[in-house]
Amino acid sequence: MYKPAIKTELAEKIRQSVKDGMIGQIEFTEELVRKPSTRGQEHTAQDFIFKELAARGYAMDRWAIDVASIEKHPGFSPVTVPYDNAINVVGSHRPREEKGRSLILNGHVDVVPTGPVDMWDRPPFEPYIKDDWLYGRGSGDMKAGLAANIFALDALKRLGYQPAATVHVQSVTEEECTGNGALSALVRGYSADAVIIPEPEDEGLVRASVGVIWFRVHVKGHPVHVATAGSGENAIEAAIFLIGKLKDYEKARNALKVNHPHFADYEKPINVNVGKIEGGDWASSVPAWCSFDVRTALYPGEDARQAAQQIEDFINEAATGHSFLVSNPPDVEFNGFMAEGFELEAGSDAEKTLTLAHTTATASELTTFGSMAYLDARVFVLYDNTPCLVYGPISKSIHGYNEAVSIESIERITTAIALYIAMWCGLESI
Amino acid sequence: MYKPAIKTELAEKIRQSVKDGMIGQIEFTEELVRKPSTRGQEHTAQDFIFKELAARGYAMDRWAIDVASIEKHPGFSPVTVPYDNAINVVGSHRPREEKGRSLILNGHVDVVPTGPVDMWDRPPFEPYIKDDWLYGRGSGDMKAGLAANIFALDALKRLGYQPAATVHVQSVTEEECTGNGALSALVRGYSADAVIIPEPEDEGLVRASVGVIWFRVHVKGHPVHVATAGSGENAIEAAIFLIGKLKDYEKARNALKVNHPHFADYEKPINVNVGKIEGGDWASSVPAWCSFDVRTALYPGEDARQAAQQIEDFINEAATGHSFLVSNPPDVEFNGFMAEGFELEAGSDAEKTLTLAHTTATASELTTFGSMAYLDARVFVLYDNTPCLVYGPISKSIHGYNEAVSIESIERITTAIALYIAMWCGLESI
């Protein structure tokens, strides 16, 4: 039976080395937050990561996601934007002698949009520290985690050590919209005995996670001057009708939670979110078009393509109950995530190792929970049969205004990752 | 008692002269449709009008609307766009001897947005003729009318006549959004004994017309990751709640129609139209903001500023019934029309003259009706105590796709306007 262990004295040295690196690590994280890596604009942040990993001596690889190479993969999500600047970066360490178990340290560099900047206390891409919090879009989700991966290795290096197994440090794109970045890295051949993704999980371990589907509903009709508007000819009102119907869909989906033990205790594990809407051109014209974007979720084990078909059927069926839509049927477009959920099998060696590393780093138990957000971990678990540990720092206001990450938590997480590397990969002197 | 009249023989000559000019008039109208004079882009169409009026020998005037000169006027509507290219053009005719009654021939050059171009059978600014219809955005509303004003005068000129009174040919902007174009012309000093506006009124005369108010409701809140969304924190859903409440407002407004004889017979004289909506940035973020644009209407005699206050009060009151809005009160912005309705007093000399001109031109009675759309006529009627005759050609799909105007109707209307000029202004030989 596998029993992870390192000597107490080494653990203490690692903890101290992480602490010694914290000033540089926070500066690095701030620099990363300064790169506004929203979708389609991830490349400047990736250039920074590339330069930093190369300077540390890792063997470097980078590529733009190639849709042709992944579009037949069951984990592929449809994409409606060009991938010219959707650059993945990997820095690889190979030991002199491959003694331990190999590891992927993964993180995503893309961040979600800021929303109206005037709602932020300070500009979202100008990081600042207040009390224990580092603020900025992407600070928690998940640039602190990306930095933690790199600085955990740095902490070992300061002690004269490097992993005694292959370690790939991956910085991927497209985690917030398709998951095609992590998928592209898998298809490129990257694989290991375990994966860590330091998403902002409040120092817990994700036991299971939902999948996510995005879709856009387009309503189009024949507008008229507002003076001659009959009832029910308004595309915005027709869209609102469909949005109302989605409440029934959401209710039905959440009723199924009883079959999914990791989600049964949540009030609403399946959030059907209308995240964006756009319609009409002119106050005095009856609007002829309206589109809205929806995010919904899948329980682990549910088939994404089947679920997509059900969504399309639901919208089409709902449309038959509306005088305008019945003669102007809406169009359902799948324009992002078509990604399944996963479950991390309990009792793996990888999890045992993290449990020990976490307890050593934090003097507290490792809790596990079901995550209601999409995670790239599904790529490793579903399509490479590899344990993937999603475990990262305490954060607040993820996807909201004034996003922030706890600096003390960053230190604890970085220590846990460094300990994990020492236990899982083993160490060799540099 | 005033009795408009001209000799039958002259009337027949005028009818024939209009017919003789029709090929050129339709070409002129098509050229005008080719200028995509949506809001903020009216200037190229106005350059064309300026050149054409100048070539005919009118005394020319043009100016950009100056907000400072009109913003204290009771007929002013708030404006949120620059007016650099909101150019008004006036060509003035002055007779050798001022014998008849003076006249303003007014029309607006601005057109409403096209909406999605792929919903049109052909590109909206590439006019074409099919059967009796001239198609294109603005063909009916109201470039055919603008051209009719100019070609009615041309028809008289071909017979060797010009009006025996001052005539101002006005081409104004901002009719579809504020009415500030016509107001600016009034404030500049233009005035006459009567006004004709050949809006597409199906050869009828507008007896009364609603006023219009535009407003935009802004909802803003604090977004979160969709995974942690509670209920009622979604700005789009909060906006939808307010849109639903507007149905009550609309019902209450329409119940008042019994007090307004020109509107009592319409099912819904006050159309409260949600014409535009925008909200959220990302399917997987709970939307933090949503704005929607509304057009509502006023019965003649209602005070616009009082009505605006009532709208603001209504929205604020509605917000108290919603868990999200009560702590994130919506903002109501008045961003366009704040324009009152009007009634054309029956029995004026101007109307008698049009009745005769119309009957002579069309061999049919002139019907009058209440208009449920905003009209610039309110500027002349309310603020210059001048009879304004809104009377123009048969059209279809105004503000919609495949807008079109009847060519035969253009000829009838142009004949009626030419006859009107002959009767109202009198004629002198050139």
Interface residues (C-beta under 8 A of the other chain):
Chain A: V112 P113 T114 G115 P116 M119 D141 E176 C177 V212 W214 K220 H222 P223 V224 H225 V226 A227 T228 A229 S231 N234 I236 E237 I240 I243 G244 K268 N271 N273 V274 G275 K276 I277 E278 G279 G280 D281 W282 A283 S284 S285 V286 P287 A288 W289 C290 F292 D293 V294 R295 G336 F337 S371 M372 A373 Y374 S397 I398 H399 G400 Y401
Chain B: V112 P113 T114 G115 P116 M119 D141 E176 C177 V212 W214 K220 H222 P223 V224 H225 V226 A227 T228 A229 S231 N234 I236 E237 I240 I243 G244 K268 N271 N273 V274 G275 K276 I277 E278 G279 G280 D281 W282 A283 S284 S285 V286 P287 A288 W289 C290 F292 D293 V294 R295 G336 F337 S371 M372 A373 Y374 S397 I398 H399 G400 Y401
